[in-house]
Amino acid sequence: MTSQTSNDKQNPSLEEVSNTLAKMIADKMDIDQVGIKPESDLQELGLDSLDTFDIIFNAEDHFGIKVPNDQVKITTLHDVAVLVHQLILEQNK
C-alpha cells in the first residue's frame, strides 16, 4: 500500500489544499491564518459572495483546475477544500 507524499504537487492531500486555501483567505481578508479552521464559516470570516468567488478563482489558477459554475455552493473552508481537492483528482487523471 503506497501513501501519497506531500511532495506530490499534482495531487496534493486534502489537508494541503485546505492549508493553501486558508492562506489565500488569510491574505485576502488580512486575518491570522491560525484562526481559520476547516469548519470556519466563510461569512463569519468576513467573506462575501464576491470574496468567495475570488478565492475560488485563485484556487483555479493555483491548482490548475476549472470549477464548474454549478458546483459553487459552499459555506465553510472544508466545503471549498473538498470541492477543490475532488476537482484536482478528477482533472489530473
C-alpha positions, 0 to 999 in steps of 0.5 A: 500500500503506497501513501501519497507524499506531500511532495506530490504537487499534482495531487496534493492531500486534502489537508494541503489544499485546505492549508493553501486555501486558508492562506489565500483567505488569510491574505485576502481578508488580512486575518491570522491564518491560525484562526481559520479552521476547516469548519470556519464559516466563510461569512463569519470570516468576513467573506462575501459572495464576491470574496468567495468567488475570488478565492475560488478563482485563485484556487483555479489558477493555483491548482490548475483546475476549472470549477464548474459554475454549478458546483459553487455552493459552499459555506465553510473552508472544508466545503471549498477544500473538498470541492477543490481537492475532488476537482484536482483528482478528477482533472489530473487523471 
